[in-house]
Amino acid sequence: MKDRIAQIMQKEEMTAGQFAEKIGISPSSLSHILSGRNNPSLEVVTKIHKACNYVNLFWLLYGDGEMERPASTVTTENSSISGISLFDESAFFTPEGTDERENCKEMASKSPVFTPKEIVREEIKYIEKPARKITEIRIFFDNGTYETFRPDK
């Protein structure tokens, strides 16, 4: 992926800093990608594709096909949906005519495995106990004797 990004930068005739600014990421992030330290996130790939809409998305992601899409399939700002550029569907077909989109199909979602649990309401009751009263006090002495004191009632 880093080599494909470097090819785009070369075509754009931009330095890494200029290209980072054009696609809207920090220069250090682009530096980490170009050095191979990090792989680009999907967000970075979409930013590159949006900034350089002539780039074949399938080539950018997988390295297959040509770097540039035919001029007739390059989308403009007005033909994008919610700011996301549409890509040429022909990029998913190989010259032999086999459909490589089979590997890109989305899986149908299954019904949720977990059902919500019932909410259990727990109540805590505080039972007041009668106040405790002292009934006896014993004092032990070092000679082994003791005295007992009982309060008057």
C-alpha positions as CSV (number, residue, x, y, z in Angstrom):
1,M,0.0,0.0,0.0
2,K,2.8,2.4,0.8
3,D,4.3,2.0,-2.7
4,R,0.9,2.8,-4.2
5,I,0.6,6.0,-2.1
6,A,4.1,6.9,-3.1
7,Q,3.1,6.5,-6.8
8,I,0.2,8.8,-6.3
9,M,2.4,11.4,-4.6
10,Q,4.9,11.1,-7.5
11,K,2.0,11.6,-10.1
12,E,0.8,14.6,-8.1
13,E,4.4,15.9,-7.9
14,M,4.0,16.6,-4.2
15,T,6.2,16.2,-1.1
16,A,5.0,14.0,1.7
17,G,4.0,17.2,3.7
18,Q,2.1,18.7,0.8
19,F,0.3,15.4,0.1
20,A,-0.6,15.0,3.8
21,E,-2.1,18.4,3.8
22,K,-4.0,17.7,0.6
23,I,-5.7,14.6,2.0
24,G,-6.2,16.0,5.5
25,I,-3.9,13.9,7.7
26,S,-0.8,14.9,9.7
27,P,2.6,14.7,8.1
28,S,3.8,12.3,10.8
29,S,0.9,9.9,10.1
30,L,1.8,9.8,6.4
31,S,5.5,9.4,7.3
32,H,4.7,6.3,9.4
33,I,2.7,4.9,6.5
34,L,5.4,5.5,3.9
35,S,8.1,4.1,6.2
36,G,6.0,0.9,6.6
37,R,5.7,1.4,10.4
38,N,1.9,1.7,10.1
39,N,-0.7,0.5,7.6
40,P,-3.2,3.2,6.4
41,S,-6.6,3.1,8.0
42,L,-9.7,2.9,5.9
43,E,-10.3,6.6,6.7
44,V,-6.9,7.5,5.2
45,V,-7.6,5.4,2.1
46,T,-11.0,7.1,1.6
47,K,-9.3,10.5,2.1
48,I,-6.8,9.7,-0.6
49,H,-9.5,8.5,-2.9
50,K,-11.6,11.6,-2.3
51,A,-8.7,14.0,-2.8
52,C,-7.5,12.1,-5.9
53,N,-10.7,10.8,-7.4
54,Y,-9.0,9.7,-10.6
55,V,-7.3,6.8,-8.7
56,N,-8.8,3.4,-9.2
57,L,-10.0,2.3,-5.7
58,F,-9.5,-1.4,-6.4
59,W,-5.9,-0.6,-7.3
60,L,-5.4,1.5,-4.2
61,L,-6.7,-1.2,-1.9
62,Y,-5.4,-4.3,-3.6
63,G,-2.8,-3.3,-6.2
64,D,-4.7,-4.9,-9.0
65,G,-5.5,-3.2,-12.3
66,E,-4.4,0.3,-13.4
67,M,-3.7,3.2,-11.1
68,E,-6.0,5.6,-13.0
69,R,-9.5,5.0,-13.9
70,P,-10.7,5.9,-17.4
71,A,-11.5,9.6,-17.6
72,S,-15.2,8.9,-18.3
73,T,-15.6,7.1,-14.9
74,V,-13.9,9.8,-12.7
75,T,-16.6,11.2,-10.5
76,T,-17.0,14.9,-9.7
77,E,-18.1,16.5,-6.5
78,N,-21.7,16.7,-7.8
79,S,-21.9,13.0,-8.5
80,S,-20.9,11.8,-5.1
81,I,-23.3,10.6,-2.4
82,S,-22.9,12.1,1.0
83,G,-19.4,13.3,0.2
84,I,-18.2,9.7,-0.6
85,S,-17.0,9.3,-4.2
86,L,-18.5,6.5,-6.2
87,F,-16.0,4.1,-7.8
88,D,-16.0,2.4,-11.2
89,E,-17.6,-1.0,-10.9
90,S,-15.6,-2.2,-13.9
91,A,-12.6,-2.1,-11.5
92,F,-14.0,-5.3,-10.0
93,F,-13.8,-7.3,-13.2
94,T,-10.7,-8.8,-14.5
95,P,-9.8,-8.7,-18.2
96,E,-10.7,-12.4,-18.5
97,G,-14.3,-11.5,-17.5
98,T,-14.3,-13.2,-14.1
99,D,-16.1,-11.4,-11.4
100,E,-13.8,-10.6,-8.5
101,R,-16.6,-8.9,-6.5
102,E,-17.4,-12.3,-5.1
103,N,-14.7,-11.8,-2.5
104,C,-16.1,-8.4,-1.6
105,K,-19.7,-9.4,-1.0
106,E,-21.2,-8.5,2.3
107,M,-22.6,-11.2,4.5
108,A,-26.3,-11.1,5.3
109,S,-26.8,-10.4,9.0
110,K,-28.3,-13.0,11.1
111,S,-30.9,-12.4,13.8
112,P,-29.5,-11.4,17.1
113,V,-28.2,-14.4,19.1
114,F,-28.7,-12.7,22.4
115,T,-32.1,-11.7,23.6
116,P,-32.5,-8.9,26.0
117,K,-32.8,-10.0,29.7
118,E,-35.6,-9.0,31.9
119,I,-35.0,-6.1,34.2
120,V,-34.9,-7.3,37.8
121,R,-35.9,-4.8,40.4
122,E,-34.3,-5.4,43.7
123,E,-35.6,-3.7,46.8
124,I,-33.6,-3.4,50.0
125,K,-35.6,-3.0,53.2
126,Y,-33.9,-1.6,56.2
127,I,-35.3,-3.1,59.4
128,E,-34.8,-0.9,62.5
129,K,-33.5,-2.8,65.4
130,P,-34.0,-1.6,68.9
131,A,-31.1,0.4,70.4
132,R,-28.6,-1.7,72.2
133,K,-28.1,-1.3,75.9
134,I,-25.1,-2.1,78.1
135,T,-26.0,-4.9,80.5
136,E,-22.6,-5.6,82.0
137,I,-19.0,-4.3,82.0
138,R,-16.1,-6.5,83.3
139,I,-12.6,-5.2,84.1
140,F,-9.8,-7.7,84.3
141,F,-6.7,-7.1,86.4
142,D,-3.2,-8.3,86.0
143,N,-3.4,-10.5,89.1
144,G,-6.2,-12.6,87.5
145,T,-9.1,-11.0,89.3
146,Y,-11.9,-9.0,87.8
147,E,-14.9,-6.8,88.8
148,T,-18.3,-6.7,87.2
149,F,-20.3,-3.5,86.9
150,R,-24.0,-3.5,86.0
151,P,-25.9,-0.3,85.2
152,D,-28.9,0.6,87.3
153,K,-32.2,-0.1,85.5
